[in-house]
Amino acid sequence: MRIYRVTVGVEGGATRVVKVPSKTDVQAGDAAVPLMSEGESILSIEETDDPYQEVDGPPAGTQTHPDQIV
C-alpha cells in the first residue's frame, strides 16, 4: 500500500491536499472522492515518499467482489 497526496479544489480557486492509502493512483482518486466537498474536483495525484505519514481517509473499496469473478 502506498500513500498518495491528492490535490482537490476548484480550478483557479482554493485547493487543498488530502492523503490517502492506495495500491494505485487511480484508486487514490477513488479514495479521495468521499473526502471532497461539493464543487471540488481532483487536480493532481502524486505518490509520496514516506509510507508512515498520517492519512485523511481509508483506501478505496475494491470494484470487484471475489464471488463475481468468473
Predicted model as a PDB file, atoms N, CA, C, CB and O in Angstrom, pLDDT in the B-factor column:
MODEL        1                                                                  
ATOM      1  N   MET A   1       0.849  -1.162   0.000  1.00 86.00           N  
ATOM      2  CA  MET A   1       0.000   0.000   0.000  1.00 86.00           C  
ATOM      3  C   MET A   1       0.901   1.234   0.000  1.00 86.00           C  
ATOM      4  CB  MET A   1      -0.969  -0.007   1.220  1.00 86.00           C  
ATOM      5  O   MET A   1       1.860   1.310   0.768  1.00 86.00           O  
ATOM      6  N   ARG A   2       0.593   2.178  -0.849  1.00 90.00           N  
ATOM      7  CA  ARG A   2       1.348   3.438  -0.941  1.00 90.00           C  
ATOM      8  C   ARG A   2       0.486   4.575  -0.408  1.00 90.00           C  
ATOM      9  CB  ARG A   2       1.792   3.727  -2.414  1.00 90.00           C  
ATOM     10  O   ARG A   2      -0.729   4.439  -0.262  1.00 90.00           O  
ATOM     11  N   ILE A   3       1.126   5.683  -0.126  1.00 93.00           N  
ATOM     12  CA  ILE A   3       0.406   6.879   0.309  1.00 93.00           C  
ATOM     13  C   ILE A   3       0.453   7.888  -0.832  1.00 93.00           C  
ATOM     14  CB  ILE A   3       1.024   7.481   1.629  1.00 93.00           C  
ATOM     15  O   ILE A   3       1.514   8.149  -1.401  1.00 93.00           O  
ATOM     16  N   TYR A   4      -0.708   8.452  -1.160  1.00 95.00           N  
ATOM     17  CA  TYR A   4      -0.804   9.441  -2.237  1.00 95.00           C  
ATOM     18  C   TYR A   4      -1.311  10.760  -1.695  1.00 95.00           C  
ATOM     19  CB  TYR A   4      -1.725   8.941  -3.360  1.00 95.00           C  
ATOM     20  O   TYR A   4      -2.172  10.800  -0.816  1.00 95.00           O  
ATOM     21  N   ARG A   5      -0.763  11.841  -2.233  1.00 95.00           N  
ATOM     22  CA  ARG A   5      -1.263  13.199  -1.972  1.00 95.00           C  
ATOM     23  C   ARG A   5      -2.172  13.554  -3.140  1.00 95.00           C  
ATOM     24  CB  ARG A   5      -0.078  14.257  -1.808  1.00 95.00           C  
ATOM     25  O   ARG A   5      -1.738  13.587  -4.291  1.00 95.00           O  
ATOM     26  N   VAL A   6      -3.417  13.815  -2.836  1.00 97.00           N  
ATOM     27  CA  VAL A   6      -4.394  14.162  -3.865  1.00 97.00           C  
ATOM     28  C   VAL A   6      -4.784  15.619  -3.650  1.00 97.00           C  
ATOM     29  CB  VAL A   6      -5.656  13.216  -3.815  1.00 97.00           C  
ATOM     30  O   VAL A   6      -5.350  15.975  -2.617  1.00 97.00           O  
ATOM     31  N   THR A   7      -4.476  16.453  -4.633  1.00 96.00           N  
ATOM     32  CA  THR A   7      -4.847  17.863  -4.559  1.00 96.00           C  
ATOM     33  C   THR A   7      -6.248  18.010  -5.125  1.00 96.00           C  
ATOM     34  CB  THR A   7      -3.829  18.768  -5.330  1.00 96.00           C  
ATOM     35  O   THR A   7      -6.513  17.627  -6.264  1.00 96.00           O  
ATOM     36  N   VAL A   8      -7.142  18.569  -4.320  1.00 97.00           N  
ATOM     37  CA  VAL A   8      -8.517  18.779  -4.736  1.00 97.00           C  
ATOM     38  C   VAL A   8      -8.860  20.252  -4.601  1.00 97.00           C  
ATOM     39  CB  VAL A   8      -9.487  17.910  -3.906  1.00 97.00           C  
ATOM     40  O   VAL A   8      -8.212  20.982  -3.851  1.00 97.00           O  
ATOM     41  N   GLY A   9      -9.867  20.679  -5.320  1.00 96.00           N  
ATOM     42  CA  GLY A   9     -10.311  22.052  -5.200  1.00 96.00           C  
ATOM     43  C   GLY A   9     -11.006  22.511  -6.457  1.00 96.00           C  
ATOM     44  O   GLY A   9     -11.359  21.722  -7.334  1.00 96.00           O  
ATOM     45  N   VAL A  10     -11.188  23.813  -6.513  1.00 91.00           N  
ATOM     46  CA  VAL A  10     -11.811  24.440  -7.666  1.00 91.00           C  
ATOM     47  C   VAL A  10     -10.689  25.022  -8.506  1.00 91.00           C  
ATOM     48  CB  VAL A  10     -12.855  25.540  -7.245  1.00 91.00           C  
ATOM     49  O   VAL A  10      -9.904  25.834  -8.017  1.00 91.00           O  
ATOM     50  N   GLU A  11     -10.606  24.615  -9.771  1.00 78.00           N  
ATOM     51  CA  GLU A  11      -9.529  25.098 -10.638  1.00 78.00           C  
ATOM     52  C   GLU A  11      -9.536  26.618 -10.682  1.00 78.00           C  
ATOM     53  CB  GLU A  11      -9.668  24.519 -12.063  1.00 78.00           C  
ATOM     54  O   GLU A  11     -10.567  27.240 -10.939  1.00 78.00           O  
ATOM     55  N   GLY A  12      -8.373  27.205 -10.428  1.00 82.00           N  
ATOM     56  CA  GLY A  12      -8.253  28.655 -10.383  1.00 82.00           C  
ATOM     57  C   GLY A  12      -8.698  29.255  -9.062  1.00 82.00           C  
ATOM     58  O   GLY A  12      -8.679  30.474  -8.894  1.00 82.00           O  
ATOM     59  N   GLY A  13      -9.103  28.400  -8.118  1.00 90.00           N  
ATOM     60  CA  GLY A  13      -9.559  28.852  -6.806  1.00 90.00           C  
ATOM     61  C   GLY A  13      -8.801  28.161  -5.697  1.00 90.00           C  
ATOM     62  O   GLY A  13      -7.640  27.784  -5.855  1.00 90.00           O  
ATOM     63  N   ALA A  14      -9.469  28.002  -4.582  1.00 93.00           N  
ATOM     64  CA  ALA A  14      -8.853  27.377  -3.412  1.00 93.00           C  
ATOM     65  C   ALA A  14      -8.605  25.894  -3.656  1.00 93.00           C  
ATOM     66  CB  ALA A  14      -9.739  27.567  -2.174  1.00 93.00           C  
ATOM     67  O   ALA A  14      -9.418  25.205  -4.272  1.00 93.00           O  
ATOM     68  N   THR A  15      -7.471  25.418  -3.164  1.00 95.00           N  
ATOM     69  CA  THR A  15      -7.133  23.995  -3.256  1.00 95.00           C  
ATOM     70  C   THR A  15      -6.723  23.499  -1.884  1.00 95.00           C  
ATOM     71  CB  THR A  15      -5.997  23.748  -4.292  1.00 95.00           C  
ATOM     72  O   THR A  15      -6.393  24.280  -0.991  1.00 95.00           O  
ATOM     73  N   ARG A  16      -6.752  22.196  -1.736  1.00 96.00           N  
ATOM     74  CA  ARG A  16      -6.268  21.562  -0.504  1.00 96.00           C  
ATOM     75  C   ARG A  16      -5.763  20.175  -0.855  1.00 96.00           C  
ATOM     76  CB  ARG A  16      -7.391  21.491   0.589  1.00 96.00           C  
ATOM     77  O   ARG A  16      -6.074  19.645  -1.922  1.00 96.00           O  
ATOM     78  N   VAL A  17      -4.987  19.590   0.040  1.00 96.00           N  
ATOM     79  CA  VAL A  17      -4.391  18.281  -0.198  1.00 96.00           C  
ATOM     80  C   VAL A  17      -4.950  17.294   0.820  1.00 96.00           C  
ATOM     81  CB  VAL A  17      -2.837  18.347  -0.113  1.00 96.00           C  
ATOM     82  O   VAL A  17      -4.997  17.576   2.017  1.00 96.00           O  
ATOM     83  N   VAL A  18      -5.373  16.132   0.324  1.00 96.00           N  
ATOM     84  CA  VAL A  18      -5.760  15.032   1.209  1.00 96.00           C  
ATOM     85  C   VAL A  18      -4.792  13.885   0.956  1.00 96.00           C  
ATOM     86  CB  VAL A  18      -7.256  14.585   0.969  1.00 96.00           C  
ATOM     87  O   VAL A  18      -4.330  13.695  -0.169  1.00 96.00           O  
ATOM     88  N   LYS A  19      -4.488  13.129   1.991  1.00 95.00           N  
ATOM     89  CA  LYS A  19      -3.571  11.991   1.865  1.00 95.00           C  
ATOM     90  C   LYS A  19      -4.353  10.712   2.079  1.00 95.00           C  
ATOM     91  CB  LYS A  19      -2.391  12.094   2.877  1.00 95.00           C  
ATOM     92  O   LYS A  19      -5.072  10.563   3.067  1.00 95.00           O  
ATOM     93  N   VAL A  20      -4.202   9.786   1.136  1.00 95.00           N  
ATOM     94  CA  VAL A  20      -4.939   8.527   1.203  1.00 95.00           C  
ATOM     95  C   VAL A  20      -4.018   7.354   0.892  1.00 95.00           C  
ATOM     96  CB  VAL A  20      -6.130   8.543   0.231  1.00 95.00           C  
ATOM     97  O   VAL A  20      -3.092   7.491   0.093  1.00 95.00           O  
ATOM     98  N   PRO A  21      -4.265   6.189   1.522  1.00 93.00           N  
ATOM     99  CA  PRO A  21      -3.514   4.987   1.176  1.00 93.00           C  
ATOM    100  C   PRO A  21      -4.158   4.327  -0.036  1.00 93.00           C  
ATOM    101  CB  PRO A  21      -3.454   4.000   2.375  1.00 93.00           C  
ATOM    102  O   PRO A  21      -5.382   4.326  -0.169  1.00 93.00           O  
ATOM    103  N   SER A  22      -3.345   3.771  -0.910  1.00 93.00           N  
ATOM    104  CA  SER A  22      -3.890   3.145  -2.105  1.00 93.00           C  
ATOM    105  C   SER A  22      -2.837   2.277  -2.769  1.00 93.00           C  
ATOM    106  CB  SER A  22      -4.408   4.202  -3.086  1.00 93.00           C  
ATOM    107  O   SER A  22      -1.639   2.470  -2.562  1.00 93.00           O  
ATOM    108  N   LYS A  23      -3.292   1.315  -3.570  1.00 92.00           N  
ATOM    109  CA  LYS A  23      -2.366   0.491  -4.343  1.00 92.00           C  
ATOM    110  C   LYS A  23      -1.974   1.175  -5.646  1.00 92.00           C  
ATOM    111  CB  LYS A  23      -2.987  -0.875  -4.635  1.00 92.00           C  
ATOM    112  O   LYS A  23      -0.866   0.972  -6.141  1.00 92.00           O  
ATOM    113  N   THR A  24      -2.882   1.994  -6.214  1.00 93.00           N  
ATOM    114  CA  THR A  24      -2.617   2.666  -7.488  1.00 93.00           C  
ATOM    115  C   THR A  24      -3.076   4.106  -7.421  1.00 93.00           C  
ATOM    116  CB  THR A  24      -3.313   1.938  -8.650  1.00 93.00           C  
ATOM    117  O   THR A  24      -3.841   4.478  -6.531  1.00 93.00           O  
ATOM    118  N   ASP A  25      -2.609   4.926  -8.364  1.00 91.00           N  
ATOM    119  CA  ASP A  25      -3.042   6.316  -8.384  1.00 91.00           C  
ATOM    120  C   ASP A  25      -4.528   6.445  -8.733  1.00 91.00           C  
ATOM    121  CB  ASP A  25      -2.203   7.106  -9.377  1.00 91.00           C  
ATOM    122  O   ASP A  25      -5.199   7.357  -8.251  1.00 91.00           O  
ATOM    123  N   VAL A  26      -5.035   5.552  -9.554  1.00 93.00           N  
ATOM    124  CA  VAL A  26      -6.462   5.595  -9.896  1.00 93.00           C  
ATOM    125  C   VAL A  26      -7.309   5.322  -8.659  1.00 93.00           C  
ATOM    126  CB  VAL A  26      -6.792   4.570 -11.008  1.00 93.00           C  
ATOM    127  O   VAL A  26      -8.303   6.007  -8.419  1.00 93.00           O  
ATOM    128  N   GLN A  27      -6.915   4.321  -7.875  1.00 95.00           N  
ATOM    129  CA  GLN A  27      -7.645   4.024  -6.648  1.00 95.00           C  
ATOM    130  C   GLN A  27      -7.482   5.145  -5.623  1.00 95.00           C  
ATOM    131  CB  GLN A  27      -7.169   2.697  -6.058  1.00 95.00           C  
ATOM    132  O   GLN A  27      -8.369   5.353  -4.794  1.00 95.00           O  
ATOM    133  N   ALA A  28      -6.366   5.865  -5.667  1.00 95.00           N  
ATOM    134  CA  ALA A  28      -6.178   7.007  -4.774  1.00 95.00           C  
ATOM    135  C   ALA A  28      -7.232   8.072  -5.074  1.00 95.00           C  
ATOM    136  CB  ALA A  28      -4.748   7.596  -4.924  1.00 95.00           C  
ATOM    137  O   ALA A  28      -7.783   8.684  -4.159  1.00 95.00           O  
ATOM    138  N   GLY A  29      -7.505   8.286  -6.342  1.00 95.00           N  
ATOM    139  CA  GLY A  29      -8.563   9.226  -6.716  1.00 95.00           C  
ATOM    140  C   GLY A  29      -9.907   8.771  -6.180  1.00 95.00           C  
ATOM    141  O   GLY A  29     -10.684   9.582  -5.676  1.00 95.00           O  
ATOM    142  N   ASP A  30     -10.190   7.471  -6.285  1.00 95.00           N  
ATOM    143  CA  ASP A  30     -11.438   6.930  -5.749  1.00 95.00           C  
ATOM    144  C   ASP A  30     -11.523   7.124  -4.241  1.00 95.00           C  
ATOM    145  CB  ASP A  30     -11.565   5.446  -6.093  1.00 95.00           C  
ATOM    146  O   ASP A  30     -12.590   7.439  -3.713  1.00 95.00           O  
ATOM    147  N   ALA A  31     -10.400   6.937  -3.543  1.00 95.00           N  
ATOM    148  CA  ALA A  31     -10.372   7.087  -2.088  1.00 95.00           C  
ATOM    149  C   ALA A  31     -10.561   8.546  -1.673  1.00 95.00           C  
ATOM    150  CB  ALA A  31      -9.054   6.550  -1.526  1.00 95.00           C  
ATOM    151  O   ALA A  31     -11.074   8.821  -0.588  1.00 95.00           O  
ATOM    152  N   ALA A  32     -10.148   9.483  -2.532  1.00 96.00           N  
ATOM    153  CA  ALA A  32     -10.259  10.905  -2.203  1.00 96.00           C  
ATOM    154  C   ALA A  32     -11.674  11.447  -2.380  1.00 96.00           C  
ATOM    155  CB  ALA A  32      -9.307  11.701  -3.057  1.00 96.00           C  
ATOM    156  O   ALA A  32     -12.044  12.427  -1.733  1.00 96.00           O  
ATOM    157  N   VAL A  33     -12.462  10.827  -3.243  1.00 95.00           N  
ATOM    158  CA  VAL A  33     -13.799  11.349  -3.554  1.00 95.00           C  
ATOM    159  C   VAL A  33     -14.670  11.559  -2.312  1.00 95.00           C  
ATOM    160  CB  VAL A  33     -14.503  10.406  -4.504  1.00 95.00           C  
ATOM    161  O   VAL A  33     -15.302  12.610  -2.210  1.00 95.00           O  
ATOM    162  N   PRO A  34     -14.740  10.620  -1.364  1.00 95.00           N  
ATOM    163  CA  PRO A  34     -15.578  10.862  -0.182  1.00 95.00           C  
ATOM    164  C   PRO A  34     -15.086  12.009   0.698  1.00 95.00           C  
ATOM    165  CB  PRO A  34     -15.655   9.612   0.642  1.00 95.00           C  
ATOM    166  O   PRO A  34     -15.841  12.518   1.527  1.00 95.00           O  
ATOM    167  N   LEU A  35     -13.838  12.416   0.529  1.00 96.00           N  
ATOM    168  CA  LEU A  35     -13.259  13.494   1.337  1.00 96.00           C  
ATOM    169  C   LEU A  35     -13.443  14.863   0.691  1.00 96.00           C  
ATOM    170  CB  LEU A  35     -11.779  13.236   1.568  1.00 96.00           C  
ATOM    171  O   LEU A  35     -13.113  15.886   1.291  1.00 96.00           O  
ATOM    172  N   MET A  36     -13.968  14.881  -0.528  1.00 95.00           N  
ATOM    173  CA  MET A  36     -14.116  16.131  -1.265  1.00 95.00           C  
ATOM    174  C   MET A  36     -15.429  16.826  -0.911  1.00 95.00           C  
ATOM    175  CB  MET A  36     -14.047  15.871  -2.773  1.00 95.00           C  
ATOM    176  O   MET A  36     -16.410  16.177  -0.546  1.00 95.00           O  
ATOM    177  N   SER A  37     -15.433  18.145  -1.023  1.00 93.00           N  
ATOM    178  CA  SER A  37     -16.632  18.935  -0.814  1.00 93.00           C  
ATOM    179  C   SER A  37     -17.343  19.139  -2.145  1.00 93.00           C  
ATOM    180  CB  SER A  37     -16.292  20.289  -0.162  1.00 93.00           C  
ATOM    181  O   SER A  37     -16.761  18.934  -3.210  1.00 93.00           O  
ATOM    182  N   GLU A  38     -18.580  19.536  -2.073  1.00 91.00           N  
ATOM    183  CA  GLU A  38     -19.355  19.792  -3.290  1.00 91.00           C  
ATOM    184  C   GLU A  38     -18.654  20.847  -4.148  1.00 91.00           C  
ATOM    185  CB  GLU A  38     -20.793  20.251  -2.937  1.00 91.00           C  
ATOM    186  O   GLU A  38     -18.215  21.874  -3.631  1.00 91.00           O  
ATOM    187  N   GLY A  39     -18.550  20.601  -5.432  1.00 92.00           N  
ATOM    188  CA  GLY A  39     -17.920  21.531  -6.357  1.00 92.00           C  
ATOM    189  C   GLY A  39     -16.431  21.324  -6.544  1.00 92.00           C  
ATOM    190  O   GLY A  39     -15.842  21.907  -7.454  1.00 92.00           O  
ATOM    191  N   GLU A  40     -15.801  20.502  -5.697  1.00 95.00           N  
ATOM    192  CA  GLU A  40     -14.370  20.241  -5.841  1.00 95.00           C  
ATOM    193  C   GLU A  40     -14.138  19.141  -6.869  1.00 95.00           C  
ATOM    194  CB  GLU A  40     -13.745  19.851  -4.485  1.00 95.00           C  
ATOM    195  O   GLU A  40     -14.993  18.285  -7.094  1.00 95.00           O  
ATOM    196  N   SER A  41     -12.974  19.185  -7.479  1.00 96.00           N  
ATOM    197  CA  SER A  41     -12.550  18.119  -8.377  1.00 96.00           C  
ATOM    198  C   SER A  41     -11.097  17.777  -8.057  1.00 96.00           C  
ATOM    199  CB  SER A  41     -12.717  18.538  -9.878  1.00 96.00           C  
ATOM    200  O   SER A  41     -10.410  18.522  -7.358  1.00 96.00           O  
ATOM    201  N   ILE A  42     -10.646  16.652  -8.574  1.00 96.00           N  
ATOM    202  CA  ILE A  42      -9.265  16.232  -8.369  1.00 96.00           C  
ATOM    203  C   ILE A  42      -8.391  16.991  -9.356  1.00 96.00           C  
ATOM    204  CB  ILE A  42      -9.105  14.685  -8.542  1.00 96.00           C  
ATOM    205  O   ILE A  42      -8.625  16.947 -10.564  1.00 96.00           O  
ATOM    206  N   LEU A  43      -7.389  17.684  -8.840  1.00 96.00           N  
ATOM    207  CA  LEU A  43      -6.494  18.480  -9.680  1.00 96.00           C  
ATOM    208  C   LEU A  43      -5.184  17.740  -9.953  1.00 96.00           C  
ATOM    209  CB  LEU A  43      -6.206  19.831  -9.017  1.00 96.00           C  
ATOM    210  O   LEU A  43      -4.605  17.893 -11.028  1.00 96.00           O  
ATOM    211  N   SER A  44      -4.710  16.941  -8.996  1.00 96.00           N  
ATOM    212  CA  SER A  44      -3.495  16.157  -9.215  1.00 96.00           C  
ATOM    213  C   SER A  44      -3.405  15.033  -8.202  1.00 96.00           C  
ATOM    214  CB  SER A  44      -2.245  17.048  -9.133  1.00 96.00           C  
ATOM    215  O   SER A  44      -3.989  15.099  -7.120  1.00 96.00           O  
ATOM    216  N   ILE A  45      -2.658  13.996  -8.575  1.00 97.00           N  
ATOM    217  CA  ILE A  45      -2.415  12.851  -7.696  1.00 97.00           C  
ATOM    218  C   ILE A  45      -0.928  12.554  -7.756  1.00 97.00           C  
ATOM    219  CB  ILE A  45      -3.274  11.590  -8.114  1.00 97.00           C  
ATOM    220  O   ILE A  45      -0.371  12.362  -8.837  1.00 97.00           O  
ATOM    221  N   GLU A  46      -0.276  12.517  -6.580  1.00 96.00           N  
ATOM    222  CA  GLU A  46       1.163  12.253  -6.517  1.00 96.00           C  
ATOM    223  C   GLU A  46       1.455  11.240  -5.421  1.00 96.00           C  
ATOM    224  CB  GLU A  46       1.953  13.559  -6.268  1.00 96.00           C  
ATOM    225  O   GLU A  46       0.937  11.355  -4.310  1.00 96.00           O  
ATOM    226  N   GLU A  47       2.281  10.251  -5.729  1.00 95.00           N  
ATOM    227  CA  GLU A  47       2.712   9.309  -4.709  1.00 95.00           C  
ATOM    228  C   GLU A  47       3.728  10.000  -3.806  1.00 95.00           C  
ATOM    229  CB  GLU A  47       3.314   8.022  -5.350  1.00 95.00           C  
ATOM    230  O   GLU A  47       4.583  10.746  -4.284  1.00 95.00           O  
ATOM    231  N   THR A  48       3.635   9.752  -2.497  1.00 92.00           N  
ATOM    232  CA  THR A  48       4.583  10.336  -1.557  1.00 92.00           C  
ATOM    233  C   THR A  48       5.727   9.364  -1.317  1.00 92.00           C  
ATOM    234  CB  THR A  48       3.889  10.698  -0.227  1.00 92.00           C  
ATOM    235  O   THR A  48       5.631   8.185  -1.656  1.00 92.00           O  
ATOM    236  N   ASP A  49       6.800   9.858  -0.738  1.00 84.00           N  
ATOM    237  CA  ASP A  49       7.972   9.030  -0.452  1.00 84.00           C  
ATOM    238  C   ASP A  49       7.908   8.366   0.914  1.00 84.00           C  
ATOM    239  CB  ASP A  49       9.220   9.863  -0.544  1.00 84.00           C  
ATOM    240  O   ASP A  49       8.543   7.335   1.131  1.00 84.00           O  
ATOM    241  N   ASP A  50       7.146   8.946   1.842  1.00 72.00           N  
ATOM    242  CA  ASP A  50       7.135   8.476   3.221  1.00 72.00           C  
ATOM    243  C   ASP A  50       5.889   7.634   3.505  1.00 72.00           C  
ATOM    244  CB  ASP A  50       7.203   9.662   4.186  1.00 72.00           C  
ATOM    245  O   ASP A  50       4.794   8.186   3.611  1.00 72.00           O  
ATOM    246  N   PRO A  51       6.031   6.312   3.631  1.00 64.00           N  
ATOM    247  CA  PRO A  51       4.862   5.460   3.862  1.00 64.00           C  
ATOM    248  C   PRO A  51       4.292   5.559   5.274  1.00 64.00           C  
ATOM    249  CB  PRO A  51       5.220   4.037   3.580  1.00 64.00           C  
ATOM    250  O   PRO A  51       3.263   4.944   5.555  1.00 64.00           O  
ATOM    251  N   TYR A  52       4.928   6.313   6.169  1.00 72.00           N  
ATOM    252  CA  TYR A  52       4.460   6.401   7.553  1.00 72.00           C  
ATOM    253  C   TYR A  52       3.699   7.685   7.848  1.00 72.00           C  
ATOM    254  CB  TYR A  52       5.624   6.290   8.490  1.00 72.00           C  
ATOM    255  O   TYR A  52       3.508   8.033   9.013  1.00 72.00           O  
ATOM    256  N   GLN A  53       3.268   8.386   6.825  1.00 76.00           N  
ATOM    257  CA  GLN A  53       2.512   9.613   7.029  1.00 76.00           C  
ATOM    258  C   GLN A  53       1.109   9.298   7.525  1.00 76.00           C  
ATOM    259  CB  GLN A  53       2.449  10.429   5.734  1.00 76.00           C  
ATOM    260  O   GLN A  53       0.581   8.208   7.303  1.00 76.00           O  
ATOM    261  N   GLU A  54       0.520  10.275   8.201  1.00 84.00           N  
ATOM    262  CA  GLU A  54      -0.887  10.148   8.560  1.00 84.00           C  
ATOM    263  C   GLU A  54      -1.707  10.288   7.295  1.00 84.00           C  
ATOM    264  CB  GLU A  54      -1.307  11.209   9.625  1.00 84.00           C  
ATOM    265  O   GLU A  54      -1.312  10.987   6.361  1.00 84.00           O  
ATOM    266  N   VAL A  55      -2.849   9.622   7.268  1.00 89.00           N  
ATOM    267  CA  VAL A  55      -3.732   9.719   6.116  1.00 89.00           C  
ATOM    268  C   VAL A  55      -5.063  10.320   6.545  1.00 89.00           C  
ATOM    269  CB  VAL A  55      -3.942   8.335   5.465  1.00 89.00           C  
ATOM    270  O   VAL A  55      -5.416  10.300   7.724  1.00 89.00           O  
ATOM    271  N   ASP A  56      -5.793  10.854   5.578  1.00 89.00           N  
ATOM    272  CA  ASP A  56      -7.055  11.524   5.851  1.00 89.00           C  
ATOM    273  C   ASP A  56      -8.268  10.625   5.650  1.00 89.00           C  
ATOM    274  CB  ASP A  56      -7.180  12.733   4.980  1.00 89.00           C  
ATOM    275  O   ASP A  56      -9.376  10.987   6.045  1.00 89.00           O  
ATOM    276  N   GLY A  57      -8.073   9.466   5.043  1.00 88.00           N  
ATOM    277  CA  GLY A  57      -9.187   8.569   4.797  1.00 88.00           C  
ATOM    278  C   GLY A  57      -8.702   7.167   4.503  1.00 88.00           C  
ATOM    279  O   GLY A  57      -7.503   6.938   4.337  1.00 88.00           O  
ATOM    280  N   PRO A  58      -9.638   6.221   4.436  1.00 85.00           N  
ATOM    281  CA  PRO A  58      -9.281   4.829   4.151  1.00 85.00           C  
ATOM    282  C   PRO A  58      -9.046   4.610   2.665  1.00 85.00           C  
ATOM    283  CB  PRO A  58     -10.377   3.886   4.647  1.00 85.00           C  
ATOM    284  O   PRO A  58      -9.385   5.466   1.848  1.00 85.00           O  
ATOM    285  N   PRO A  59      -8.465   3.468   2.311  1.00 87.00           N  
ATOM    286  CA  PRO A  59      -8.310   3.157   0.884  1.00 87.00           C  
ATOM    287  C   PRO A  59      -9.674   2.936   0.240  1.00 87.00           C  
ATOM    288  CB  PRO A  59      -7.419   1.907   0.689  1.00 87.00           C  
ATOM    289  O   PRO A  59     -10.659   2.664   0.928  1.00 87.00           O  
ATOM    290  N   ALA A  60      -9.722   3.055  -1.068  1.00 87.00           N  
ATOM    291  CA  ALA A  60     -10.964   2.797  -1.797  1.00 87.00           C  
ATOM    292  C   ALA A  60     -11.293   1.320  -1.728  1.00 87.00           C  
ATOM    293  CB  ALA A  60     -10.855   3.260  -3.268  1.00 87.00           C  
ATOM    294  O   ALA A  60     -10.397   0.480  -1.647  1.00 87.00           O  
ATOM    295  N   GLY A  61     -12.578   1.003  -1.759  1.00 78.00           N  
ATOM    296  CA  GLY A  61     -13.007  -0.389  -1.790  1.00 78.00           C  
ATOM    297  C   GLY A  61     -12.702  -0.994  -3.148  1.00 78.00           C  
ATOM    298  O   GLY A  61     -12.434  -0.280  -4.114  1.00 78.00           O  
ATOM    299  N   THR A  62     -12.745  -2.308  -3.208  1.00 64.00           N  
ATOM    300  CA  THR A  62     -12.486  -2.968  -4.480  1.00 64.00           C  
ATOM    301  C   THR A  62     -13.694  -2.803  -5.391  1.00 64.00           C  
ATOM    302  CB  THR A  62     -12.158  -4.464  -4.270  1.00 64.00           C  
ATOM    303  O   THR A  62     -14.820  -2.634  -4.924  1.00 64.00           O  
ATOM    304  N   GLN A  63     -13.445  -2.853  -6.689  1.00 56.00           N  
ATOM    305  CA  GLN A  63     -14.525  -2.697  -7.639  1.00 56.00           C  
ATOM    306  C   GLN A  63     -15.090  -4.040  -8.093  1.00 56.00           C  
ATOM    307  CB  GLN A  63     -14.049  -1.909  -8.830  1.00 56.00           C  
ATOM    308  O   GLN A  63     -16.089  -4.090  -8.810  1.00 56.00           O  
ATOM    309  N   THR A  64     -14.452  -5.114  -7.677  1.00 48.00           N  
ATOM    310  CA  THR A  64     -14.974  -6.448  -7.989  1.00 48.00           C  
ATOM    311  C   THR A  64     -15.060  -7.241  -6.701  1.00 48.00           C  
ATOM    312  CB  THR A  64     -14.079  -7.185  -9.036  1.00 48.00           C  
ATOM    313  O   THR A  64     -14.261  -7.046  -5.785  1.00 48.00           O  
ATOM    314  N   HIS A  65     -15.998  -8.103  -6.637  1.00 48.00           N  
ATOM    315  CA  HIS A  65     -16.170  -8.966  -5.480  1.00 48.00           C  
ATOM    316  C   HIS A  65     -15.692 -10.362  -5.878  1.00 48.00           C  
ATOM    317  CB  HIS A  65     -17.668  -8.983  -4.987  1.00 48.00           C  
ATOM    318  O   HIS A  65     -15.982 -10.799  -6.992  1.00 48.00           O  
ATOM    319  N   PRO A  66     -14.975 -11.077  -5.014  1.00 50.00           N  
ATOM    320  CA  PRO A  66     -14.435 -12.387  -5.381  1.00 50.00           C  
ATOM    321  C   PRO A  66     -15.495 -13.348  -5.931  1.00 50.00           C  
ATOM    322  CB  PRO A  66     -13.770 -13.010  -4.182  1.00 50.00           C  
ATOM    323  O   PRO A  66     -15.189 -14.159  -6.805  1.00 50.00           O  
ATOM    324  N   ASP A  67     -16.726 -13.271  -5.435  1.00 52.00           N  
ATOM    325  CA  ASP A  67     -17.782 -14.162  -5.914  1.00 52.00           C  
ATOM    326  C   ASP A  67     -18.225 -13.824  -7.334  1.00 52.00           C  
ATOM    327  CB  ASP A  67     -18.974 -14.101  -4.980  1.00 52.00           C  
ATOM    328  O   ASP A  67     -18.878 -14.643  -7.981  1.00 52.00           O  
ATOM    329  N   GLN A  68     -17.884 -12.636  -7.830  1.00 48.00           N  
ATOM    330  CA  GLN A  68     -18.314 -12.213  -9.153  1.00 48.00           C  
ATOM    331  C   GLN A  68     -17.256 -12.499 -10.220  1.00 48.00           C  
ATOM    332  CB  GLN A  68     -18.648 -10.736  -9.138  1.00 48.00           C  
ATOM    333  O   GLN A  68     -17.518 -12.314 -11.409  1.00 48.00           O  
ATOM    334  N   ILE A  69     -16.079 -12.942  -9.819  1.00 48.00           N  
ATOM    335  CA  ILE A  69     -15.017 -13.235 -10.771  1.00 48.00           C  
ATOM    336  C   ILE A  69     -15.274 -14.613 -11.371  1.00 48.00           C  
ATOM    337  CB  ILE A  69     -13.613 -13.170 -10.090  1.00 48.00           C  
ATOM    338  O   ILE A  69     -15.427 -15.591 -10.640  1.00 48.00           O  
ATOM    339  N   VAL A  70     -15.323 -14.692 -12.675  1.00 44.00           N  
ATOM    340  CA  VAL A  70     -15.630 -15.953 -13.349  1.00 44.00           C  
ATOM    341  C   VAL A  70     -14.395 -16.466 -14.041  1.00 44.00           C  
ATOM    342  CB  VAL A  70     -16.780 -15.784 -14.356  1.00 44.00           C  
ATOM    343  O   VAL A  70     -14.435 -17.523 -14.672  1.00 44.00           O  
TER     344      VAL A  70                                                      
ENDMDL                                                                          
END                                                                             
